[in-house]
Amino acid sequence: MTFPRPAPPPGGFRPGPPPSAQPAVSVPQAVDAATGQIVDQTGHPAVDEVLRSLTNAARLAPAEQIAEYEAAHQVLQETLASIDR
């Protein structure tokens, strides 16, 4: 007697694990004095400033957001490079 092998449901979609109630890593948060929004803090001033700028970029027009994202990327690359030294 042969039994059918288990397979994913039709359509190729395989559900992932259920979302957890709490994040795996706890990140300290603070309130940005300029915007009043809650922002994550890493403890590294340059990275914290990038996080604030990305929060503020969400309110900009899409064309202006690109420049903010590129500037943030540059700062993060420089920060990582300085850690490697």
Phi and psi in degrees as a GROMACS rama.xvg file:
@    title "Ramachandran Plot"
@    xaxis  label "Phi"
@    yaxis  label "Psi"
@TYPE xy
-111.673  138.657  THR-2
-107.22  146.483  PHE-3
-68.1933  146.106  PRO-4
-81.6467  142.517  ARG-5
-65.1395  144.611  PRO-6
-143.225  162.571  ALA-7
-66.1038  158.871  PRO-8
-62.1471  157.441  PRO-9
-57.0928  146.578  PRO-10
99.1161  -8.88362  GLY-11
79.0892  -1.54746  GLY-12
-83.2852  127.785  PHE-13
-123.868  113.317  ARG-14
-63.5368  145.465  PRO-15
-86.3216  -176.527  GLY-16
-67.3879  153.63  PRO-17
-65.8482  147.737  PRO-18
-63.8304  141.885  PRO-19
-80.0428  157.353  SER-20
-73.3971  -29.2173  ALA-21
-129.8  148.144  GLN-22
-65.844  154.412  PRO-23
-67.9185  -31.992  ALA-24
-121.637  132.552  VAL-25
-88.1873  126.108  SER-26
-113.161  126.813  VAL-27
-61.7227  146.408  PRO-28
-124.054  154.665  GLN-29
-143.032  166.162  ALA-30
-98.6094  125.973  VAL-31
-70.9992  122.49  ASP-32
-63.7198  -33.207  ALA-33
-74.4117  -39.4014  ALA-34
-107.315  -20.1124  THR-35
78.342  6.45071  GLY-36
-89.8792  153.181  GLN-37
-80.7014  130.186  ILE-38
-126.685  149.961  VAL-39
-76.1613  148.912  ASP-40
-123.182  135.745  GLN-41
-102.006  -18.9502  THR-42
94.3326  -7.04821  GLY-43
-106.048  116.475  HIS-44
-54.8367  -42.3124  PRO-45
-66.118  -41.6356  ALA-46
-69.5265  -39.9071  VAL-47
-61.4359  -38.7119  ASP-48
-66.2565  -38.8192  GLU-49
-61.9958  -42.6458  VAL-50
-61.2702  -40.7467  LEU-51
-64.5248  -41.2711  ARG-52
-66.4354  -35.1503  SER-53
-69.6357  -34.9426  LEU-54
-63.5223  -42.3901  THR-55
-69.8915  -31.447  ASN-56
-64.2463  -24.4544  ALA-57
-62.3177  -23.0029  ALA-58
-90.3308  -3.36885  ARG-59
-87.0595  164.652  LEU-60
-65.9123  151.858  ALA-61
-53.7894  -40.7059  PRO-62
-63.3108  -35.5181  ALA-63
-76.4848  -27.4205  GLU-64
-63.5227  -35.8658  GLN-65
-58.3937  -44.9355  ILE-66
-63.0256  -39.4361  ALA-67
-64.6931  -42.8652  GLU-68
-65.2225  -39.7317  TYR-69
-65.9158  -40.8514  GLU-70
-64.3622  -41.9497  ALA-71
-62.9484  -42.0454  ALA-72
-61.1695  -43.1583  HIS-73
-61.5075  -45.5624  GLN-74
-63.166  -42.405  VAL-75
-66.2974  -38.0925  LEU-76
-62.8398  -45.0081  GLN-77
-64.1179  -38.4628  GLU-78
-64.6332  -45.3339  THR-79
-64.1332  -39.4202  LEU-80
-63.6344  -37.1791  ALA-81
-71.1559  -27.359  SER-82
-71.1243  -36.0279  ILE-83
-68.3114  -20.641  ASP-84
